[in-house]
Amino acid sequence: RKMTFLVFIFLLSFLQVESAKISSSSSIFGPRQVTGLLGGSVTVKCFYPRTNVNRHDRKYWCKESTRQCATVISSNGYIAQDFAGRATITDFPEQGIFIMELSKLGLKDIGFYKCGIGLNDRGLSFEVKLDVSQGPKVPEGAELYYKELGGSVTMNCVFGTQYASVRKYLCKMGKTGCSTVIDTYGNVNPTYKGRALLSPQETPGSFVIYMTQLRKEDSGLYLCGVGEYGETGESKELDMHVYQETAVPQGRHTINGVIGGSVSVECRYDPRRNYTLKYLCKWRKNGCTQLITNLIMMIDSYEGRIVMHDNPKNGTFTIIMNQLVAEDAGYYWCMTDGDVERKSSKELKIIDGQPGLTGLKEVNAVIGTRVTLSCSYPCKYYSYQKYWCKWNNRGCKPLVSYEQNQTSPAVNCDEENKTLYLTFNQVTQTNQGWYWCGVSHSGHYGETMAVFLRVNGGTIPRNADYEEPDISNSGSGKRADFPADSSSPSSQEHDNSKVILSVLIPIAVVCLLLGTVFVVVKFKLLKRTELVSVGSYRTNISMSEFDNPRELGAKENAGINNSQETQIGGVDEFVTVPANTESAEEPKVVKRGSKEEADMAYSTFLLQASKVAEGNA
């Protein structure tokens, strides 16, 4: 008999444990205990998963006895005789709630009840204890929270203004008391780090508890309060149940990044619901700093380094953040609003390593020059989609390829060098801003690199130490910086023009000097020139060019009647022979014609002018 008794006790204990497990894992949830005044009424709210089956299935309220759970009322229209006129049941299938009300309470109503779904109490059900009090007041019941696994919850804790400067806290009830989850002194339970947040309200003494990335073990009874638990202040009960059924897939909760690199945070939500607000905030012990929203709002310090991509079709919005620094490590919350609030927590860890995408992070350019931004990627991204986009506070607009003769930026990829280029043939002031180079794969965003293009007006400086004067129409009022691409066509033309000028200027100076010398010499010669007539040819010949004019028989037409003229050569060449022979004993002198004499005089002039020029040079 003793052995049989021990076996019976063991089986009873086992059944109680299993029953507790089933009860804790049940998808039906309601209050653990409700209390009403004698002659008064109570309201019991029970939650259930909003599946098609549950929405159309029978809901009931039954009272437990030693043998069975007798139905009090059901959604099929049944009502027990003892509860006729006192009990009602109302189903709200769209919200996943059904409510039972019991009035004209009597002491015989005290006991254990079940709210459930199905044809009998062996289906989904939850046990509720009903007490009836004769006192003037009844204790306040726990506030219920019915949340899906991986979801989030917001708990409001309202207390008087006298507790404005007193410690606020949330703790979870257990076998040994109430363990602190989070408080205003900065204490956070390691299990809830990055998942729980305590935020003060505008009304002094009141605060809100946010909890995200809910786990099954988060189900239980909590107390939010002011002061010290069990000693001073006040507290209120919060009863939460986390059920497992969810239509929203869970993403990674830990993300790794490197200094100078980037991360992509994918936040999920139910695409069947209407969420007007989606945002990312960075968790801290007493708040969550909002970084970016889908309503074109972001914190100034994240300009150029954060962007949001929303994809309502698959229920995701992706946050990309680059230019990472050590201070970016921590917990981030994906948040949505709507009928069913959703929050998820991601932890960003900064680890050792180098970014996969590399290139200049800032490029200076001059208006009108050719500029190329480069982005090198490793072999692991060879098969990924690659892109350049221009960042603004609304997102990052992808840039498409253009022909090289266009002024719009052209995107091209050198697969051999594993480099993606963005080229501006003629950069303008409107091109200034942030540009992102990135990779994506199968619709998921990957690593990115940010480059800031600074565009200045003015001309190209000749060297790094040379300062160009301010250009009134440059718009910048500052010295023009070097262009990003030193081999641009405008730069080469500038260098060629300098070489040509260095050659032409000395030549022009020499020509100017020669011209001046020629004019001066010509002027001097003209002053010493006399008109000479030789035969019938008249020319200006300088008499100083001959030692003795008489030796050439030049005579101003004297004795022309006493001579004979015989043509021996050209039309203008003559030989003059005297008519008498008195001078025959003297050697005969051949006299030149007027053209020959003029040619000789002109040749002599050119020779001397050349000598004078050489002497002056």
C-alpha positions in Angstrom: 0.0 0.0 0.0 2.8 2.4 0.9 4.4 1.8 -2.5 1.1 2.4 -4.3 0.6 5.6 -2.4 4.1 6.9 -3.4 3.3 6.1 -7.1 0.0 7.9 -6.8 1.8 11.0 -5.3 4.4 10.9 -8.1 1.7 10.7 -10.8 -0.2 13.5 -9.2 2.9 15.7 -9.1 3.7 14.9 -12.7 0.2 15.7 -13.9 0.3 19.0 -12.0 3.6 19.9 -13.7 2.3 19.0 -17.1 -0.8 20.9 -16.4 1.2 23.9 -15.5 3.2 23.6 -18.7 0.1 23.3 -20.8 -1.5 26.3 -19.0 1.7 28.4 -19.4 2.0 27.5 -23.1 -1.8 27.9 -23.8 -2.6 30.5 -26.5 -5.7 31.6 -24.5 -4.9 34.2 -21.9 -7.0 36.1 -19.3 -6.8 37.4 -15.7 -5.5 35.1 -13.1 -8.0 36.5 -10.5 -10.9 38.9 -10.5 -12.7 40.3 -7.5 -16.2 41.9 -7.4 -18.3 43.4 -4.7 -21.3 41.5 -3.3 -24.3 42.4 -5.4 -22.0 44.0 -7.9 -20.5 42.7 -11.2 -17.2 41.6 -12.7 -15.9 41.7 -16.3 -13.5 39.1 -17.6 -11.5 39.6 -20.8 -10.0 36.6 -22.5 -7.5 36.8 -25.4 -7.0 34.3 -28.2 -4.9 34.0 -31.5 -6.7 35.6 -34.4 -6.6 32.6 -36.7 -9.5 31.8 -39.1 -10.5 28.8 -37.0 -10.5 30.7 -33.7 -12.5 33.6 -35.0 -15.4 31.3 -36.0 -15.1 28.7 -33.2 -17.3 28.5 -30.1 -16.3 30.6 -27.1 -17.5 29.7 -23.6 -17.3 30.4 -19.9 -17.6 27.5 -17.5 -17.4 26.9 -13.7 -15.1 24.1 -12.5 -16.2 21.4 -10.1 -14.6 18.2 -8.9 -15.9 16.3 -11.9 -16.2 18.7 -14.8 -16.4 22.3 -16.0 -20.1 23.1 -16.4 -20.8 25.7 -19.1 -22.2 29.0 -17.8 -22.6 30.7 -21.1 -21.4 30.2 -24.7 -21.3 32.2 -27.9 -23.7 29.6 -29.4 -26.5 31.1 -27.3 -26.5 28.7 -24.4 -26.8 30.0 -20.8 -27.2 28.0 -17.6 -30.4 28.5 -15.6 -28.6 29.8 -12.5 -27.0 32.5 -14.6 -29.9 33.5 -16.7 -30.3 37.3 -16.8 -26.9 37.7 -15.1 -24.3 36.5 -17.6 -23.4 37.8 -21.1 -20.6 36.9 -23.5 -19.4 39.1 -26.4 -16.9 38.1 -29.1 -14.6 40.5 -30.9 -13.0 38.3 -33.5 -11.1 41.1 -35.3 -9.3 41.9 -32.0 -9.0 38.3 -30.8 -10.9 39.1 -27.6 -14.1 37.8 -26.0 -15.6 39.4 -22.8 -17.8 37.8 -20.2 -19.8 39.9 -17.7 -21.4 38.5 -14.5 -23.7 40.7 -12.4 -25.7 40.4 -9.1 -22.8 38.6 -7.6 -23.4 36.3 -4.6 -21.1 34.3 -2.4 -22.1 31.1 -4.3 -20.4 32.6 -7.4 -16.9 32.3 -5.7 -14.8 29.7 -7.3 -12.6 28.7 -10.3 -13.8 29.3 -13.9 -12.4 28.8 -17.4 -12.7 30.9 -20.5 -12.0 28.8 -23.6 -12.5 28.0 -27.3 -13.9 24.8 -28.7 -16.6 22.3 -28.0 -15.4 21.3 -24.5 -12.9 22.3 -21.8 -10.3 20.0 -23.2 -9.4 22.6 -25.9 -7.8 26.0 -25.5 -8.7 27.4 -22.1 -7.4 29.6 -19.3 -8.3 29.3 -15.6 -9.6 32.3 -13.7 -10.3 32.6 -9.9 -13.4 34.7 -9.0 -13.7 36.3 -5.5 -16.6 38.2 -4.0 -15.8 40.8 -1.5 -18.1 42.5 1.1 -15.8 45.5 1.7 -16.4 48.9 0.3 -13.5 48.6 -2.2 -12.0 45.8 -4.2 -8.3 45.4 -5.0 -7.3 46.6 -8.5 -6.8 43.8 -10.9 -3.7 43.3 -13.0 -3.5 45.0 -16.4 -3.3 42.3 -19.1 -0.9 42.3 -22.1 -1.3 39.6 -24.7 1.6 39.8 -27.1 3.1 37.6 -29.9 6.5 36.1 -29.8 9.1 38.5 -31.1 6.7 41.4 -30.7 6.8 44.3 -28.3 4.7 45.8 -25.5 4.1 49.3 -24.1 3.1 49.5 -20.4 1.8 52.7 -18.9 2.4 53.3 -15.2 0.6 56.3 -13.8 1.3 57.6 -10.3 0.8 60.9 -8.4 2.9 64.0 -8.8 4.2 63.5 -5.3 6.5 60.7 -6.7 8.1 63.0 -9.3 11.6 62.7 -7.9 11.3 59.1 -6.5 12.8 56.0 -8.0 10.7 54.4 -10.8 11.1 50.7 -11.6 9.7 47.6 -13.2 10.2 44.2 -11.6 9.1 40.6 -12.3 7.5 38.5 -9.7 9.2 35.2 -8.9 9.5 32.6 -6.2 11.9 34.8 -4.1 10.3 38.2 -4.6 10.3 40.8 -7.4 13.5 41.0 -9.4 14.4 44.4 -11.0 14.1 44.5 -14.7 14.9 48.2 -15.1 14.8 51.4 -13.0 15.7 55.1 -13.2 19.0 54.5 -11.3 20.4 52.9 -14.4 20.0 49.3 -13.3 19.1 46.9 -16.1 18.7 43.2 -15.8 21.2 41.5 -18.2 18.3 39.4 -19.7 16.5 42.7 -20.7 19.5 44.8 -21.7 18.8 46.5 -25.0 15.2 45.2 -24.9 13.6 47.2 -22.1 13.3 50.9 -21.8 11.9 53.2 -19.1 10.8 56.6 -20.3 9.4 59.4 -18.1 6.0 60.9 -19.1 5.1 64.6 -19.2 3.0 64.2 -16.1 5.4 64.1 -13.1 5.4 60.7 -11.4 4.2 58.8 -14.4 6.3 56.7 -16.8 6.2 54.2 -19.7 7.9 50.8 -20.0 8.8 49.6 -23.5 9.8 46.0 -24.0 10.8 44.5 -27.4 11.9 41.3 -28.9 9.6 39.4 -26.6 10.5 35.9 -25.6 8.4 33.1 -24.3 10.0 33.4 -20.9 8.9 37.0 -20.7 5.4 35.8 -19.8 4.5 36.4 -16.2 3.4 38.9 -13.6 5.2 42.2 -13.3 5.0 45.2 -11.0 5.7 48.8 -12.0 6.1 51.1 -9.1 7.6 54.1 -7.4 9.9 54.0 -4.4 11.2 50.6 -3.1 9.3 47.4 -3.6 7.6 46.1 -0.4 8.9 49.2 1.6 7.8 52.6 0.3 5.8 54.0 -2.6 3.1 52.3 -4.7 3.0 49.7 -7.4 0.5 48.1 -9.9 0.3 44.7 -11.4 1.0 44.0 -15.1 0.3 40.5 -16.4 1.8 39.6 -19.7 1.4 36.5 -21.9 3.6 35.9 -24.9 2.1 33.4 -27.4 4.1 31.7 -30.1 2.0 32.0 -33.2 3.2 34.9 -35.4 3.1 35.6 -39.1 6.2 37.9 -38.9 9.5 36.1 -39.5 12.4 37.0 -37.1 15.6 38.5 -38.4 19.1 38.6 -37.0 19.3 40.2 -33.6 23.1 40.8 -33.6 24.9 42.7 -36.3 28.7 43.2 -36.7 30.4 46.2 -38.2 33.9 47.7 -38.5 35.3 51.2 -38.0 34.7 53.2 -41.2 32.4 50.5 -42.6 28.7 50.1 -42.8 25.8 47.9 -41.6 22.4 47.0 -42.9 19.6 46.6 -40.4 16.5 44.8 -41.7 13.3 45.5 -39.7 10.2 43.3 -40.3 6.5 44.0 -39.9 3.2 42.6 -40.9 2.5 43.8 -44.4 -1.2 43.1 -43.9 -1.4 46.0 -41.4 -1.3 49.7 -41.9 1.7 51.4 -40.3 1.9 55.1 -40.9 5.2 55.5 -39.0 8.3 53.5 -39.2 11.6 54.5 -37.5 14.9 53.5 -36.0 16.0 54.7 -32.6 19.2 54.0 -30.5 18.5 52.6 -27.1 19.8 54.1 -23.9 18.9 53.3 -20.3 16.4 56.1 -20.0 15.2 56.7 -23.5 15.6 55.8 -27.2 17.1 58.5 -29.5 15.2 58.6 -32.8 17.6 58.5 -35.7 15.5 58.3 -38.9 11.8 57.9 -39.8 9.9 57.2 -43.0 8.4 60.8 -42.6 11.7 62.4 -43.9 13.0 63.1 -40.4 16.5 62.4 -39.1 19.0 63.6 -36.6 21.5 66.1 -38.0 24.6 64.3 -36.9 23.6 61.3 -39.2 23.4 63.4 -42.4 25.0 61.6 -45.3 25.4 58.3 -43.3 22.0 56.9 -42.8 19.1 56.0 -45.1 15.8 54.0 -45.0 14.4 51.7 -47.7 10.8 50.6 -47.2 9.4 47.6 -49.0 5.7 47.2 -48.1 5.3 44.2 -50.4 7.4 41.9 -48.2 6.9 43.8 -44.9 10.4 45.1 -44.4 12.1 48.4 -44.0 15.9 48.4 -44.2 18.2 51.0 -42.4 21.7 51.4 -43.9 24.3 53.2 -41.8 27.9 53.8 -42.9 31.0 55.7 -41.7 30.8 53.7 -38.5 32.6 54.8 -35.4 33.2 53.1 -32.1 30.3 55.1 -30.5 27.8 53.5 -32.8 28.0 50.2 -30.9 24.8 49.5 -28.9 21.2 48.5 -29.2 18.8 49.8 -31.9 15.1 49.5 -32.0 13.0 49.2 -35.2 9.6 50.8 -34.4 6.2 51.0 -36.0 2.9 52.4 -35.0 -0.7 51.4 -35.9 -3.4 49.3 -34.2 -0.8 46.8 -33.2 2.5 48.4 -32.3 5.6 46.5 -33.3 9.2 46.9 -32.0 12.3 44.8 -32.5 15.7 45.1 -31.1 19.1 44.8 -32.8 22.5 44.8 -31.2 25.3 46.4 -33.2 28.8 45.2 -32.3 32.0 47.0 -33.6 34.6 44.4 -34.3 38.2 44.5 -35.7 38.5 44.5 -39.4 38.6 46.7 -42.6 35.7 47.8 -44.8 35.1 45.8 -47.9 34.5 48.9 -50.1 37.3 51.3 -50.4 38.0 54.7 -52.0 38.5 58.4 -51.4 35.9 59.6 -48.8 36.1 63.2 -49.9 36.8 64.7 -53.4 37.3 68.4 -54.3 36.4 69.5 -57.8 36.2 72.7 -59.8 33.1 73.7 -61.8 33.4 72.6 -65.4 36.1 70.0 -64.9 35.9 66.2 -65.3 35.7 64.3 -62.1 35.6 60.6 -61.4 34.6 58.9 -58.1 36.0 55.4 -57.6 34.8 52.5 -55.4 36.9 49.3 -55.2 35.3 46.1 -54.0 36.7 42.7 -53.0 36.2 39.4 -54.8 33.4 38.3 -52.6 31.2 41.0 -54.2 32.1 40.1 -57.8 28.7 38.6 -58.5 26.7 41.2 -56.4 24.7 44.0 -58.0 26.7 47.3 -57.7 25.4 50.8 -57.7 26.1 54.5 -57.2 23.4 56.7 -55.7 23.0 60.3 -54.6 22.0 60.7 -51.0 19.4 63.1 -49.7 17.1 63.1 -46.7 14.4 61.2 -48.6 16.7 58.3 -49.5 19.5 57.5 -52.0 18.5 57.9 -55.6 20.2 55.4 -57.9 22.2 56.8 -60.8 21.9 55.1 -64.2 24.5 54.9 -66.9 24.7 57.6 -69.5 26.8 58.0 -72.7 30.2 59.5 -72.1 29.4 62.7 -74.1 26.6 63.6 -71.8 27.1 66.1 -68.9 25.1 63.7 -66.5 27.2 61.4 -64.3 28.1 58.1 -65.9 28.3 54.8 -64.0 30.7 52.1 -65.3 32.5 49.1 -63.8 36.0 47.9 -64.5 35.6 44.2 -63.5 39.3 43.4 -64.0 40.3 46.0 -61.4 37.2 45.4 -59.4 36.3 49.1 -59.3 33.0 50.9 -59.9 33.4 54.4 -61.3 31.1 57.4 -61.2 32.2 60.1 -63.8 31.1 63.7 -64.2 32.2 65.0 -67.6 31.5 68.6 -66.5 30.8 68.9 -62.8 28.4 71.6 -61.7 27.5 73.2 -58.4 24.4 71.1 -58.2 26.5 68.0 -58.2 27.9 68.7 -54.8 26.8 66.4 -52.1 27.0 62.8 -50.7 27.3 59.9 -53.1 27.0 56.2 -52.0 28.6 53.2 -53.6 26.9 50.0 -52.6 26.3 46.3 -53.3 23.1 44.3 -53.0 22.2 40.6 -53.5 18.8 39.0 -54.0 16.9 42.1 -53.0 18.9 42.6 -49.8 21.1 45.6 -49.3 24.7 45.0 -48.4 27.8 47.1 -47.7 28.0 50.8 -48.7 30.6 53.5 -48.8 29.9 57.2 -48.7 31.9 59.9 -50.7 31.4 63.6 -50.3 31.9 65.6 -53.5 32.8 69.3 -52.9 32.4 71.5 -55.9 34.1 75.0 -55.9 34.0 77.7 -58.6 37.1 79.3 -60.1 40.1 78.3 -62.2 42.5 75.4 -61.6 45.5 76.4 -59.5 48.9 75.7 -61.0 50.3 74.1 -57.9 49.4 73.3 -54.3 51.1 76.5 -53.0 49.6 78.8 -55.6 46.6 80.8 -54.5 44.3 81.9 -57.3 42.6 85.3 -56.7 38.9 85.4 -55.8 36.7 85.0 -58.9 33.6 87.2 -58.7 31.4 84.8 -60.6 32.7 81.7 -58.9 30.0 81.8 -56.3 32.4 80.4 -53.7 34.7 83.4 -52.8 37.4 80.9 -51.9 40.5 79.6 -53.5 39.8 77.0 -56.1 41.0 73.5 -55.2 42.6 70.9 -57.4 40.1 68.9 -59.5 39.7 65.3 -58.6 41.0 64.1 -62.0 44.4 65.7 -62.8 44.4 64.1 -66.3 41.3 65.9 -67.4 41.2 67.4 -70.9 40.9 71.0 -69.6 44.1 70.5 -67.5 46.0 69.2 -70.6 44.8 72.1 -72.7 45.9 74.5 -70.0 49.4 73.0 -69.9 49.7 73.1 -73.8 48.7 76.8 -73.9 51.5 77.6 -71.4 54.1 75.9 -73.6 53.0 77.7 -76.7 53.1 81.1 -74.9 56.6 80.4 -73.6 57.8 80.0 -77.3 55.7 82.7 -79.0 56.5 85.6 -76.6 60.3 85.6 -77.2 59.8 85.4 -81.0 57.4 88.3 -80.9 59.9 90.4 -78.9 62.7 89.7 -81.5 60.4 90.5 -84.4 59.5 93.8 -82.7 63.1 94.8 -82.2 64.0 94.0 -85.9 61.1 96.0 -87.1 62.1 99.0 -85.0 65.7 98.8 -86.3 64.5 98.6 -89.9 62.3 101.7 -89.5 65.1 103.7 -87.9 67.8 102.8 -90.5 65.3 103.4 -93.4 64.5 106.8 -92.0 68.2 107.7 -91.8 68.9 106.6 -95.4 66.0 108.5 -96.8 67.4 111.7 -95.3 70.7 111.2 -97.2 69.2 110.2 -100.6 69.3 112.4 -103.8 67.4 111.9 -107.0 69.7 110.5 -109.7 68.7 110.1 -113.4 70.6 107.5 -115.4 69.5 107.4 -118.9 65.7 107.2 -118.9 65.5 105.3 -115.4 64.8 107.4 -112.4 65.4 106.0 -108.9 66.3 107.1 -105.4 69.9 106.1 -104.7 71.9 107.3 -101.8 75.1 109.1 -103.1 77.0 108.1 -100.1 77.0 104.5 -101.4 79.7 105.5 -104.0 83.3 106.6 -103.5 83.3 108.9 -106.6 80.3 109.4 -108.7 82.4 110.7 -111.6 84.3 107.5 -111.9 81.1 105.9 -113.2 80.7 108.8 -115.7 77.5 109.9 -114.2 76.4 113.2 -115.5 73.2 115.0 -115.1 72.3 114.6 -118.8 75.3 116.8 -119.8 76.6 116.2 -123.3 74.0 113.8 -124.3 73.8 115.2 -127.8 77.6 114.4 -128.3 77.3 110.7 -127.6 75.9 107.7 -129.2 73.9 105.2 -127.4 74.0 101.6 -128.5 71.8 99.0 -126.9 73.7 95.9 -125.9 71.6 94.2 -123.4 68.3 94.7 -121.8 66.0 97.5 -122.6 67.5 99.6 -119.8 71.2 98.7 -120.2 73.3 101.1 -122.3 77.0 101.6 -123.2 78.0 105.2 -123.9 80.9 105.9 -126.3 82.2 109.5 -126.6 82.1 111.2 -130.0 85.7 112.6 -130.1 88.9 110.7 -129.4 90.7 113.2 -127.1 90.3 111.0 -124.2 91.1 107.8 -126.1 94.4 107.5 -124.2 92.5 107.1 -120.9 91.1 103.7 -120.2 87.5 103.3 -121.3 85.0 103.0 -118.5 82.0 100.9 -119.1 79.0 102.9 -117.8 76.2 101.0 -116.2 72.6 101.5 -117.0 70.1 103.0 -114.5 68.5 99.7 -113.4 71.8 98.0 -112.7 73.0 101.0 -110.6 69.7 101.0 -108.7 70.0 97.2 -108.0 73.5 97.6 -106.7 72.5 100.4 -104.4 69.5 98.5 -103.0 71.7 95.4 -102.4 74.2 97.5 -100.6 71.4 98.9 -98.4 70.1 95.5 -97.4 73.6 94.3 -96.5 74.3 97.3 -94.3 70.9 97.1 -92.7 71.5 93.4 -91.9 74.8 94.3 -90.2 73.2 97.1 -88.2 70.5 94.7 -87.0 73.0 92.1 -86.0 75.0 94.6 -84.1 71.9 95.8 -82.2 70.8 92.2 -81.5 
